[in-house]
């Protein structure tokens, strides 16, 4: 909980966070990555529609927060309603995989953490595999907060082992079935 509160106040929520000598590189998405991101969101949205769940798609805009949070918070791509339970937040992205690990930028984790903390939501990254139709992984944002930081391609990142991410075949299960199976998986792993 301290990590979340620290993130909401603007501090670093990531375990092992330290001052590094490299400056982070902030770059716009290349046209190719932009297409992959759009396709990932479209695939996720198609699955939600097919599953018949209530959701809200939130498009990124230049101003998404009041001035004191400007540049320090991001919102998820989707808020999905789970009947009689609440709302789950998803940041959808094309899966970036290297050596059996999904890669997440530190900055994105911290900004989503602030959003989740301020709005009291459970947030996940939904990583869509661009090479396999209907395949994605769920990674809880909270799991990434305790990840080790490393530098890859001039970016400060946290990695998640693919074997620990929750794999979903959207052609085989509905969204609510995935929530139920994931919940059982978490309880069995505890």
N, C-alpha and C positions, 0 to 999 in steps of 0.2 A: 504494500500500500504506500510505503514511503516513496517508492520509485514513481508511482503514479502522481502523488502529490508534488513531488519534486518537478516532474514533467509539466504539470499544470502551472507551476510557478515560474517556469522558464528554465529550470535546471536540466541537467542531463539525467534521464531515467535509466540509461543503459548501464548494466553492470560492467565493471572494468573500464568505464569511461575515463579517459585521461587526456591531458593536453598533448597534442601531437604536433610535430613540426611541419607536417604537410598541410597546406590549405586545401579545403574541399573545392572541387571543381563543380561549378553550377553550369549546366548546359541545357539547352533546349533539346527536346526530343528530335531525333533525325526523322525525316519523312518515313523511313522504313519502320522505326520504332513506334511512331505515331499510328501507323496502320495496324501494327501488331496490338497496340493498346486498344484501339477502336474495335478490332476483331474480338479481343478478349472480353471486353464489356458487352458486345453484341451476343457472344456465345453465352455469357452468364445470364443476360437478360432473357434470352430465348429459353433457357432452362427454367428461370423463375416463372415465365409465362406458361410454359408447359406444365409446371408444377401447380399452378393455380393459387399461388400465395400473393398476399398483398405486399407491395413494395413501393418505394420511392427511389427514383434514380436522381442523383444530384450531380449536376454538371459543374465542373470547375469554372470559377469566375475570378476576375482579377481581385475583387474585394469580397472576401468570404467571412470576415470577422471585424470586430471593432479595432480601432487603432492600436490599443495596447496588446493585441494578439496578432497584429498584422505580421505575416512572415513567420509566425511561430506556431501556427495551427493549420491543419488541413481537415477536410471532411471526407468521410468515406464516399465511395461511388454509389452505394446502395444501402438503404435502410429497409430491412425485411421483417415483416410482422410474423411472429410465431403465435398462432391462436392460443389465447388464455395464458400466455407466458411472457411476452414482451417483444422487444425489438433487438435484432442483431444487425451490426454494422459491418459492411464489407468494403474493403479497398480492393478493387479488381485490377490485376496486372498480368501481363504475359509472363509466364514462368521464365526466370533467368537461372539456368542450371549450370553449375561447374563442379566437376569432381564429386557428383552425387549429392550436392547441396544446392538448395534454393538460396538466392542472394537477395538481400534487402538493404536499401540505403538507410543509414543511421538517421538521417534527417527526416525521411518519411515515417520511420517508426516513431520518432519523438513527437512529430507533429500530429500523427494519428492518436498517439497516447494522450496528448493534451485534449483533443476532441473527446475521446472516450471518457476521460476523467471528468471533464466539465459537464458533459451531458449524461453521465452515468450509464454508458452503453458498453456492451461486450463487443469488441472489435476483432475482426479477422482479416487477414490477407487471403484473397482467393486468387491463386496462381494458376492461370489457364495455360495448359500445355499447347503451344502453337503447332506442334508436330503431330498431335493426336486429337482428333475430334472428340469432344465430349469428355475429356479428361482434365481434371483440375485437382489442386491440393488446397486444403484449408490449413492455415497456420495462425494460431491465436497470437494477436499482437502482444499479449502479456508474456508469452514464451520468448519472444524476441527481445524483450527488455532485459532479460537476464543473459542474453547471448554475449559472446566475446566479440569485441571490435577488431577488425582487421582492415588493411588497405588492399584494394584490388582495383587496378586500372585507374589509379588516382582518385578513388572514391572510398570513403569510410563506410564499411558495410558490416552487417551481421549475417551469418549464414545459418541455415536450418537444414539438418540432415534430412534427405528425402524419406528415409525410413521412419522418421518421427513425424513427418507431415501427414495429415489425414487425406488419403487419396480417394477421389470420388469419380465414378463413371456416370456422368449425367444422363447417359442414354439408358442406364439401368435403374437408377433410383430418382425419386422426386426430391425436391428440396427438403420437405418435412421428413421424409425417410432418412435423408442424410443427417439431419439434425438429431434424430432419434439414435441412429447408428453411432454418430460421433459422440453423443452423450454417454452411451453405453461403453464405448471405447475409452473415454476419459475415466469413467468409474472403475473399469477393469484395470486401468493403468495406475490408479491411485494407490 
